[in-house]
Amino acid sequence: MARPVIERRLSEIGDRLRRLRSDLAVADEQMAHFSEEADDARVRALVSETAIADREHRSADRHARAMEQHRADLLAEIDRLESSQDDLLDRLAEGR
């Protein structure tokens, strides 16, 4: 692969990594919120023992689990891109 192509791909990966890391920061904040909300709903469901409270708990728990999955997906994509970036940097170093 030619040096200009490698440099362009490295730049693209760097841009994508910055966006993903920003998204990850937002996901971390949202996950903390949803987890706290799910914990609160669990306590309310235990105390009130009503069907409505149980349904709210299940809903809040689903949201928290969905955010956990989204965060895991972001981390996996970041890992994949960092690996690609490392490979491209190795190729760039070999070409010197």
C-alpha positions in Angstrom: 0.0 0.0 0.0 1.4 3.4 -1.0 2.4 5.9 1.8 -0.2 8.5 0.9 -3.0 5.9 1.0 -1.8 4.7 4.4 -1.6 8.3 5.7 -5.1 9.0 4.4 -6.5 5.9 6.1 -4.7 6.7 9.3 -6.3 10.2 9.3 -9.8 8.7 8.6 -9.3 6.2 11.4 -8.2 8.9 13.8 -11.3 11.0 13.0 -13.5 8.0 13.5 -11.8 7.1 16.8 -12.3 10.7 18.1 -16.1 10.5 17.3 -16.4 7.1 18.9 -14.6 8.2 22.0 -16.9 11.1 22.3 -19.9 8.8 21.8 -18.5 6.5 24.5 -18.3 9.4 27.0 -22.0 10.1 26.3 -22.9 6.4 26.6 -21.1 6.3 29.9 -23.1 9.2 31.3 -26.3 7.7 30.0 -25.5 4.2 31.3 -24.9 5.7 34.8 -28.3 7.4 34.6 -30.2 4.4 33.3 -28.5 2.1 35.9 -29.5 4.4 38.7 -33.0 4.6 37.4 -33.2 0.8 37.1 -32.0 0.5 40.7 -34.5 3.0 42.0 -37.3 1.2 40.1 -36.2 -2.1 41.5 -36.5 -0.8 45.0 -39.9 0.8 44.3 -41.1 -2.5 42.9 -39.9 -4.4 46.0 -41.5 -1.9 48.3 -44.8 -1.4 46.6 -45.3 -5.0 45.2 -47.6 -3.7 42.5 -47.8 -4.8 38.8 -47.2 -1.2 37.6 -44.0 -0.8 39.7 -42.8 -4.2 38.5 -43.5 -3.2 34.9 -41.6 0.1 35.4 -38.7 -1.8 36.9 -38.5 -4.2 33.9 -38.7 -1.3 31.5 -35.9 0.6 33.3 -33.8 -2.5 33.4 -34.2 -3.1 29.7 -33.1 0.5 29.0 -30.0 0.0 31.2 -29.1 -3.3 29.5 -29.6 -1.8 26.0 -27.2 1.0 27.0 -24.7 -1.5 28.3 -24.9 -3.3 25.0 -24.4 0.0 23.0 -21.4 0.8 25.2 -19.9 -2.6 24.6 -20.5 -2.2 20.8 -18.7 1.2 20.9 -15.7 -0.4 22.8 -15.5 -3.2 20.3 -15.5 -0.8 17.4 -12.8 1.3 19.1 -10.7 -1.8 19.7 -11.1 -2.8 16.0 -10.1 0.6 14.8 -7.1 0.8 17.1 -6.0 -2.6 15.8 -6.3 -1.3 12.2 -4.5 1.8 13.1 -1.6 -0.2 14.6 -1.4 -2.3 11.5 -1.3 0.8 9.3 1.4 2.3 11.5 3.5 -0.9 11.2 3.1 -0.7 7.4 4.2 2.9 7.4 7.2 2.2 9.6 8.2 -0.7 7.3 8.1 1.5 4.3 10.8 3.9 5.5 
